[in-house]
């Protein structure tokens, strides 16, 4: 699903520039606000600030990151829904923005495609399936075998209901025909502590932030939810290699959205600028050091991805019995 390529990026940079119509040549006329629905210091915030720095340099106009945390990013989302569609207010979106309307349609009364103008995904952070270092499970096959033999005894933790780790665990249950116990926490760190203590069987964890625990032999990785093996874990098979394709779709993704009605010429300009930023070697290296794989989508590709992501997680959530009645 990663669409970054030198050829594609060259096409974007070469073909987009001449298509701007009247209105885009004066853009931006004021600083751009890039709204992040999470606290400072998290992955979304750090990626947003790294991108903002590069885009600011190219546009010669500040791109200011604003953190509006709360209500699982709904505060930030509502801010964008009310914003003027002139390209000067943008949202750093993530999986939460797809899942919120599915789980909480009354509070999150929006359609991510109909109510926003997609610019591009900018990165994905794959998940890995981790278990305690002394765990009896030495492979994914061991874990699945146990779950099938003893329904409800294998457990997994997550950072909360509807998050990427929860959805990946629910998807694994559904793909394997097993019943497992889900334990949600307020964040990945406390869930990981329970996995290390072996009070939980496993969890899907982002690739960022676990290197020390692996080095200290507190956890081990049984599988990577990515299309290819990861450089950090060259000897660990992908879930697809283990017989479970599609888990690359569980990766935490980040993308940029503008308010609905933003002129196409400004959408094209913003897409160009973020594409240029993601082609800067230093920025790409910085993201990769964080475990984030840079991505460049066209606005149309991003729109298609959002529709697919909504359909995918609607099905998983419904099968898991999480749809409000």
Secondary structure, 3 states (H helix, E strand, C coil): CCCCCHHHHHHHHHHCHHHCCCCCCCCCCCCEEEEECCCCCCHHHHHHHHHHHHHHHHHCCCEEEEECCCHHHHHHHHHHHCCCCCCCEEEEEEHHHHHHHHHCCCCCCCCCCCCEEEEEEEEEECEEEEEECCCCCCCHHHHHHHHHHCCCCCEEEECCCCCHHHHHHHHHHHHHCCCCEEEECCCHHHHHHHHHCCCCCEEEEECCCCHHHHHCCCEEEEEEECCCCCHHHCCCCECCCCCCCCHHHHCEEEEEEEECCCCHHHHHHHHHHHHHHHCCHHHHHHHHHCCCEECCCCHHHHHHHHHHHHHHHHHHHHHCCCCCC
